[in-house]
Amino acid sequence: MRLFVKDRNFYKTLIAFALPIVLQQLINVGVNMADNIMIGQLGETSMGGVSQANNFIMIYNIVCMGLGMGASVLTSRFHGMEDNEGIKKTINIMYRLLFATVIAFSLATLLFPSQIMSIYTDDAGINAVGVGYLLISTPCYFLNGYNVTTSIVLRTVGKANIPLLSSCCSFMINIFFNWVFIFGNLGAPVMGANGAALGTLIARVVEFSITMTYLFVFDKTICMRIKDLFMDVKDLVKEYIRISIPVLVSDTLLGVGSSAVGAVLGHIGKTFVAANSITSVVMQLAQVATLGVSQASCTLTGITLGKGEVEKAKEQGMTLGRIGLIIGIVGCGIIMLIADPVISLYNINEETRLLAKELMDALGIVMIFQCYNSILTKGVLRGGGDTKFLMVADIIFLWIFSIPLGILCGIYLKLPGFWIYMAIKIDQFLKSILCFYRIRTDKWIKKISRK
């Protein structure tokens, strides 16, 4: 098998699917970075409060990504089969599960905000900031959940320009209203971290409105309309559970695990929380290409297998893995180049600055392996329907290796920041080894139908 597929149409299609996603991710990272920089002007306590509150919100966002990506395995395959009814039924099951998720997270946030924050920090000041941020952000569960899941499905049918448009609008609105409410510009009250939550809420309203209006009014590919929300989906439930639920479980446990990592860092100290907050934004920036290619890979693999072209899918999968390795090396270089300029943008003390640089160095190394395995696990193997195997692997590597090792190195051994970060990310190294062998077998290709 060749190192790279020699088919220009493959690369053109990959770029066509991935580029809008990459641009959307860049916009999302731009919003997060602007939020971080603005809040960073308020000091470590405000930055820590928002960062730790977002650790809980991140669990919800990852659950939504799991619902969307789980559904996308089916919708991309049905799109390849030209089965629009299958796509509609998949969306319906996804929406119904999402509604239950929105209710659960909203109730938890409204009833127990302080208790949630106490999981992530012992600092009373950080807790208070986080509580205010969580309460104002609660409506975003509904808005962002439906926007995210719908956007993922639209990408699988070649409509990635719509999520991109909604993100562009969201970006401009979020930046503007953050500037207004965080600092009290244009006669608005000075709201600090709460202003960032309000600015985000306004942006989510606009984002949701654009995406959902397109799907239910203008879209001619899926042809989903309001009346379709009540259709019978019983014949697809079994297949949805088999293929999509493992993605949801895997991504949810990864989200909870990442949040647990945030809790570990929170108990190490305020300095580590602030330094990691800076590192997290840079990680998001360096990962934009990986996220785009991963989602595009899942869609391409699903469509190719939906057409019955198994050998072609296998060859494309090997190529995509090698593209992931190249992206990882480039991402490492980007992190090394921008680390110091990015850190200098923050109003932080010297201890936090030095620790942030340590974490950046570790992140650069991790990025090489993370990009490689992400494009295979979240892209090719997932698109092949190998979701149950990936779920088990994610659980084992994160919960048996990463989190216990992070607790040991961070809280008990109190190692330097570089080694704590490497310990927490050990799962990325292990998953890379697993992917290297798994993609060389035929076990990752699963048959999908709705009979």
N, C-alpha and C positions, 0 to 999 in steps of 0.2 A: 504494500500500500504506500502511495506517495506521501511525502511529508506534508504537502499542501495540495488541496483540490485545484486542478487546473481547469477551472470553469469560471469565466468572467461573470456570467450571470449569477453565480452563487455569491460572489463578493458584492455585486451590485445590489442583490436582494438583501444581503446582510446589512449593508450600509443603509439601504432604504428603510429597513425595520429599526436599526439601531440608532441612527442619527437623531431622529426626533426624540427618542428616549434619552439620549445623551444630553441633548440641548435642554430637555425638561429637567433632568437631574442637575445640570449646571445652574439652572434658574433656582431650583429648590435649595441647592447648596449656597447660592448667592444670598437667598433670603435668610438662611440659617446663619451665615457668616455675618451678614449685616446686623441681624438680631444680636448675635454674640458680641460684636464690636460695640454696638450701641449700649447694650446692657453692661459690657465690660467697663464702660466709662463710669458706671455707678459703684464699681469696686467688687472685691471677691465675694462678699456676702450675697449681693444681688445676682451675680453671675452663677454662684453656686446654687442658689435657690431655684433659678430657672432651669439650670442644667439638671438638677436632681428631680425636679418635677417632670421634666421631659423624659427622664428615665422610665417613669411610670407610663406616660403618654406613648412612649416608644413601644411598650408592650402591646398596647392597642393597635398602633400603626402596623406593627409586624403581624399581628393577627389578621388585620385587613389585607396585608400583602399576601399572607398565607391563603386567605380565602380567594383572593383574586388570582394568584399564581396557580392555585389548585384548580380553579375553574378554567384557567387558560390552557392547561394541559388538554382538557376536553374540547374547549372551543376551537383551539388551533387544529386539532385532529378532525373535528366536525367541519371546519372550514375547508380543510383539504378534501373531505368527502362531499362538500357542497350540501351539507345537511343543516339548513337554517333552523329547523324545528329543534334539533339537538342543541344548538347554540342558545336558543331562547329558553329551553328547559334548564340548561346549565346556569344561565343568568338568574333564573327564578330561584333555584335552590340556593345559590350564592347569596342572593338578596335576603332570603328568609333567615338564613344562618346569621347574616350580618346584623339584621334587626335585633335578634336576641343578644348579640354581642354588644351592640350599642346600649341597650337597656342595662345590661350587667355592669358595664364600665361606668355609665352615667350614675347609677345608684351608688356604686362603690365610692366614686369621687365626691358626690354630694353629701353622703352620710359619714364618710371616714377620711376626709382630706388630711387632717393632722396625723392620723395613724399611718396613712400611706407615706407621708413625708418622713415619719420617724423611722421607717424601714431603711431610708437612704442616708440619714444624717442624725447626729446627736446634737448638732448646733441649733440652738433655739432661733437665731436670726435667720439662718438658711431655711429652717422649717417654716417660719412665718411667711417669708417671701414665696416659697413654693406653694403653700396653701392658697394664697391669693391668686397665683398664676393658674393653679389647677381648677379652681372654681369658675373663673372667667372662661377658661378653655373648654368647659364641659360640652357646650353645644357643638364644638368641633368634632366630637365623636361621630355624630350623625352625618354632618356635612362632609368631613374628610373621608369617612369610611365609604360612603357611597361614591364619592368622586374617585378615590383610589381604585376600588374594585372595578368600577365601570371603565376607567381609563385603561386598566390592564387588559380587559376583554376587547376593548376597541382596537388596541394595538394588534391583537391576534388576527384581526380581519383587515389589517392594513389601514386603519384610521388613526394612526399615531399623531397626526397633525392636530386633532381636536384636543387631546390632553395637553399638547404643547401650547396651543393657543390659550387654554384656560390657565396654565401655569404662568405664561407671560403676563396676563392680566393680574393674576394673583401677586406676582413679584412686585409690580409697580405699586399696587394698592397697599401691600404689606409694608413696604419700605416707607411709603408716604405716611401712613397712619402710625407706624412705630415712631417715626420722627415727631409726629404731632403729639402723641399721648405719652411717650416715655419722658420727653423733656418739657412738655407743656407748651408747645409752639402754637401759633395762630390763635392764641387766647384759650387754648384747652388747659385743663388742670394737669399738673405734673403728677403722673401716675407711676413712674418708674417701671419696675418689672411687670406690674399689672397692665401698664400701657402696651407692653409687647404682646401680652395675651389678647388684649382687645383688638390691636392691629391685625393679629393673626386671624381672629374670629371674623372680622370684616372681609378679609381676603378669602377666607374659606367659603363664605356666602356666595361671593362672585364666582369662584372656581366651580362650586357645586352647580350653580345655576347654568353656567355655560355647558358643562359636560352632560347633565341630565336633559337639558332642553334639546341638545343635539340628538341624543340617543332616542328619545321618545317622540320627537317631532320631525327632524330632518334626515335622519339616517336611512339610506336605501339599501344597505348591505345586509344587516341583520333584520331590518324592518320590525323592530321591537316597538310596540305601542302599549299604552297604559292598560288596555284590556288584556294584554298577554301576561300581565302580572298574576292573573288568577287561573292560569292554565294548569292542567293536571300534569304532574311531573313524576308520577309513581314509577313509570317504566325506566327512569334514569337514576333513581335514587341509589340502587345497589351499585351501579357502576361509579357513580359520584363518590360513594363511600369508599370504594376500593381504590380509586385513583386520586381523588382530590383531598379527601380527609387526611391521609398521611402527610400531605403538604401543609395543611393547616396545623396539624399537631406538631410537625417538625418546626415550622416557622414560629409557632406560638412558644414552644419550649426554648427555641433560640432567643426569642424576644424576652422571655422570663429570665433566661440565662444571662443575656446581656444586661438586663436590669439588675440581676443579682451581682454581676460584675460591678455595676455602678454602685450598688450598696457596699460591696467590699471596699471600693475606692473611697466612698463617703466616710467609712469608718477609719480609713488610714489618716484622713485629715483634710482640712479645708484647702490647703495648698495643693494636694494631689487632685482634688476635685476640680479646681480651677485650671490646673495644668492639663488635665485630661479633657476638659471642655474645649480647650484650644486645639488639642490634638484631634479630637473627634471631628471638628469642622474640616481640618486638613485631610483627614481620612476620607470624609465624604467627597471632597473635591478630587482627590486622587482616584477615587473609585467610580467616578461618573461613567467612564468608558466601559468599565467592567459590568456595571449594572445594565447599561444599554446593550452590550453584546450578550450578556446572560439572558435577558428577556427575549432578545431577538433570536438567540440560539434555541430557546425553548419553543418559540413559535415556528421557526424554520424546521426544526426536527419534527414537530407535531404535524406540520403540513406535509412534509416529505413522506413520513410514515403513513399519513392519511391517504396518500396516493398509492401506497403499496410499494414504495421504492426503498426497500430495506438496506441493500448494499450501499446505495447512495447516501442514506442517512448515516451509516457507519463511517464512511469515508469523510463526510462533512464533520462528524463528531470529533474525529482525530485531528482534523485541521483546526477546529474551533478551540480545542485544548491548547494547541501550540500558539494560536493567536493570543490566548489568555496569558501564557507565559511571557510573551513579548510585551503585552500591555502591562503586566506586573513589573517587569524590569524598567519600562518607561515611567510607570507610576512611582517607583522607588527613586528614580532620578529627579522627578518633579518635587517630591517631598524634600529631598536634600537641598534643592535649589531655593524653595520658598519658605523653609522652616524659619530662618532668622527674620526675614521681612514680615512674615505673618505674626510672629510672637511680638515684634516691636510695635504692632498696632494696638496692643492691649495695655491698659493701665494697671500693671501688676508689679509686685515687688521682685527683687532679684532672686530670691529663693524659688518663687513660682516660675520665673523665667528660665532658670537653669534646669528645673525639673521638666518643664515643657520641652526643652531641647533634648533631654534624655529620651523622653517618650517619642519624640519625632524620629530619632535615630532608630529606635526599635520598630516603629511603625514602617519605616522604609524597608526594612528586611522582611517584615511580615507581609507587606503588600505583594511581593513577588509570588509567594505561595497562595495568598488569599485570592488573587486574581485568577490564577490557574484553576484552583479547585472550584471557585464560584461559577465560572463559565461552564464547567462540567456538571456540578451538582445542581445549580439553580437553572441551568440552561439545557444542555444536551441530555443528560441522564433523566432529568425531570420531564423533558419533552418526550422522551422515550417511554414514559410511564413507570419508571423505576422508583416510584415515590415511597413505597413501603421500606425498601432497603435503605434509602437515603434518610428516612425518618429515624430508623434504628441507629444508623451511623452518627447522625447529628446528636442524638440523645447521649450516646456513649462517650463521644469525644468531648462534648461540652461539659456534661454533668459529672463524668467520672475522672476526667483529666483537667480541663481548663479551670473550672471553678475551685475545686479543692486545692490545686496547685497555686492558684492566685491567692487564696486565703492563707496558705502556708507561707508563701514568699512575702506577701504584703503585710499581714497582720502579726504573724508569729516570728518569722525570720527577719522581717523589716529590711529586706534587700534594697539595693538602689532601684530607682524608678525604671531603668532600662530592663532589668531582669524581672521585675514584677510584671511589666507589660508583656514581655516575651512568654512568661509563664501563663498569663491569662489567655494568650493567643496560641497556645500550643496545639489547639484543635485544628488550626489552619494548616500546620505542618503535617499533622496526621491525616487529614482529609486529602491532602495532595497526594500522599502515597497511595491511599485507597483508590482515588480516581485514576491514577496512572495504570493500575491493574484492571479496574472495573471496565473502563472504556474499551479494553482489548478483548472483552468477551462479548457474547450475544445475549447475556442474561438481562441486560438493561432495557431491552426492547420488548414491550408488552403490548398485547392486542387489546384494542378498545372498541366497544360497540355499545349500542343502547337497547339491545334486545333483552 
